[in-house]
Amino acid sequence: MQKYFQNDFTRYMLVDNIVQIIYKKGAVIDLQASKRIVRDRLMFQEERAYPILCDIRQLRKVDKAARDYLALEGSQLIKALAFVIEPPVTDVMTRFYLMTNHPDIPTASFREISKALAYLGKFLGLVFATAIF
């Protein structure tokens, strides 16, 4: 599996069996962008489920259609999700996302990457291949 990939909106890295997704500065996410982000993440993960660290501190905006897509289709192959936020803007975005979309996967937000990684570390034993033979 590759260890690094990027597109116009995000950078993807695999570090210690945690996929880290870092949104690029000023990114504005609409439905088309969210579909590309999910497609690229699934390709990057090569059909394996992982805990995901999602650093949204530089994210500028996510529209409703994109949020809805990310909450449903975007939760594929995610064992747990930790948002890294920067108050007040991304803190408000994350709270709104959690209140309106009610994700089915364990999800939390953190101001510090170290705390987000510690949270995700609890889910490392759940990483597995999803291929059916």
Stockholm file with secondary structure:
# STOCKHOLM 1.0

chainA/1-133         MQKYFQNDFTRYMLVDNIVQIIYKKGAVIDLQASKRIVRDRLMFQEERAYPILCDIRQLRKVDKAARDYLALEGSQLIKALAFVIEPPVTDVMTRFYLMTNHPDIPTASFREISKALAYLGKFLGLVFATAIF
#=GR chainA/1-133 SS CCSEEECSSEEEEEETTEEEEEECTTCEECHHHHHHHHHHHHHHHTTBCEEEEEECTTCCEECHHHHHHHHHGGGTTEEEEEEECCTTHHHHHHHHHHHHHCCSSCEEEESSHHHHHHHHHTTGGGCCBCCCC
#=GC SS_cons         CCSEEECSSEEEEEETTEEEEEECTTCEECHHHHHHHHHHHHHHHTTBCEEEEEECTTCCEECHHHHHHHHHGGGTTEEEEEEECCTTHHHHHHHHHHHHHCCSSCEEEESSHHHHHHHHHTTGGGCCBCCCC
//
